[in-house]
Amino acid sequence: MSFRGKILVIRGGAIGDFILTLPALAALRRQFPQAKLEVLGYPHIIHLAVAGGLVDDVRSIDARPLAGFFARNGTLAEELRDYFSEFDLIVSYLYDPDQIFRTNIGRCSPAQFIAGPHRPDDTANVPAAKVFLQPLERLAIFEADPVPQLVLRGLDAPASATSQLVLHPGSGSEQKNWPELQWAELLRRLVDFTGFNLLLVGGEAEGARLQRLAAQLPPTRVRVAQHLPLTELAGVLARSHGFVGHDSGISHLAAAVGLPGVVLWGHTSETVWRPPSERVVILKHPSGLERLSVAEVLAQVQAICAPV
């Protein structure tokens, strides 16, 4: 492949899946600095890579014409045939067990095609970011840094924001969530015993919970931010002092921008899915997340986040 060619990385999945694929994007950028690097994926997620200067362009995987590429001998939209034909290398992390997508790409593109895993095998106990890097060994990319790093361009962190602690009391599954009563008690103790201003973040699923939790606290010490675009949320996190959350994509985003954090962990494999950042502490309880005490969480938050 020419060093001045075009590389396409195709990545679906949730926020955490994409964050854990950032090391692969960074490795491709380092290996082929003159190439044009693009990502095909979900727009609200993949723009993070643009904000971090890891890729040159993005395109939506939601496009209806793309459906033909997932059908055996499907009708391939001319616009997308032309699009895929422009690339010299395509790295796909799509679920494609029967190689239908790969075969259809081969009908319209001469690109070298590398198929990566859609998700890791949890039983293999290999960190997800390392799993997503493994396909790049075919390009002589070995021992790349597996820690996701998202350095936002043009970010100026004002000193006034350094006392802000960001908390995400939700996730994609209730089974991964610490009980709301424990969250309420933690927030009260943070207000009473620390100087942090609290920012509660979340999406539609956490909306009512955020409002209930905030209603119990002094409005001068707590704010709620819902439905922030991920690039905006990344900037908020990068300007903050620390983070507390669950096993979720937002925790991975906080770790990727370098924020020290405490992540309350449930039943998911920690080895495979934890944010691979030295600044993140995982807290869990052998009998289940609900048994994790407020005192233990508070102590860890105070330990990992310097006093303000």
Summary of the structure (lengths in Angstrom):
residues: 308
radius of gyration: 20.8
end to end distance: 51.6
largest distance: 63.9
contacts: 1029
relative contact order: 0.13
helix: 42%
strand: 17%
